[in-house]
Amino acid sequence: MFDLNCTACPRLSDFLIEVREKYADYHARPVPPVGVKNPKLLIVGLAPGLHGANATGRPFTGDHAGIILYEMLYKHGFSNKDTSTDLKDGLKLKYCRITNAVKCLPPENKPIGDEINTCNSYLVEELKVIDKKAVILCLGLISHKAVIKALGLKQSDYPFKHGGNYSLDDGRAIIDSYHCSRYNTNTKRLTEAMFNKIFIQVKAQLKL
C-alpha cells in the first residue's frame, strides 16, 4: 500500500530533502493517488512535477500537464470541475483514479530504471483493486512500460503507441496516449483534439 514516508529510493529521498529545504510549504513527499477506490478508469502518469503535484500533494494538480488533463476529465464526465489547483479546490473524480508510475519527484523530471522498478510494487497493488472491466490509460512510454511490468506481461507483446488499445485476458484494457506534458502540447505532438479522441476511445471501451 501507498507509504507517504517511503524512502526506498535514496536519490529521490535525498532530493526531496533538498526540495523541502528550498520550498518549505511544498508537499515534497511521495504523492498519493487520487480518486475513487475501485475505478473504471485508472490514469497512470510519469511522476510528480516540481511545482505541480510535488507542491500540492495531488497528481497533475497545479502544473501545466494538469490543465488539459482535468479539462478532458470534466468534459467527458470523470470530474466535477475542469481545473485542479490545490487540495482545497473541491475537486471530485467520478469513476476515475489518477496515479503515477513513480510517486516521488525525480531530479530533472527523469526517474532512473531502478527507481521505476522499485516504485512498481505500489502500481501492482493499485491495479489489483480497479474494476474488472476497467481501462488503464497510460500517459507516455514510461507509464506504459510500468503498467505492463506491474501486470506481469511481456513488454514486446505490448508496444507503446499513441491511441493503442490492448484488450487483456482478464477483461481490462490498456489505452495509450502521449503524455500531456508542456513539451508535448507546445510542440503539438499531442493536441487537444488528439487527447479528446483518446477520451472518446476510453468512454467507448467503458460503454459510458
Phi, psi and omega in degrees: 000160182301138180234109180299336183254019181299134176228032186292337180251103186305317182297317180290319180299316179295321180295320179293328175298316178297318181295318179296326178292326182275324182234085188296335183265003179279154174301305172047047176214177173307138183261121182286157173294163179226146176127193183288157187285323181239073190287151169276337178231119173250118178262127182243113176266196182270291184199162178299145174270152185306308184259010178251252183300324178297329180277318188267334182087013178226133181307134175062019183258123178090005179236173185297319183299329181286340183300304183288327180297310183288333173297317180291321179299318179292315182301324185257013171085019180259002182208157178268355180218154181262005177224155178221109187247325181197175185290348182253017185274359177083010181295135173224128178272151180239128179062006196229151175219145182236133178217183177229152177296325176238126189276346182248149175299123175264150175305135179058022180060027183232095174289151177264168186304316181299323181290319177297317181291320180296319182284348184297335180297326177294319180294323176305313180294321181295324182286341180289336188251007177280163181304149183296341177241028184291157170257133174255111181264112182263121179263095177099165185297317184295317179294322177301310181296324179295320179293315179300317178296315182296331179274356179072028181262166181273123184304318185293341179278348185225069179293146179286135176205129178303125183088357179296143182224115181245121174273124182268159183298335183273005177101346179273171181221151174248128173240134183254144173217150168302148178294144182274043179287162177302318181300313183292323180283324179293324181273359180067016171298324173235114178262166178299321180295319178296317182291324177299319179296326177298316181287330172296320178296317178300312182294325178294319179297320181277351183059043178260000000 
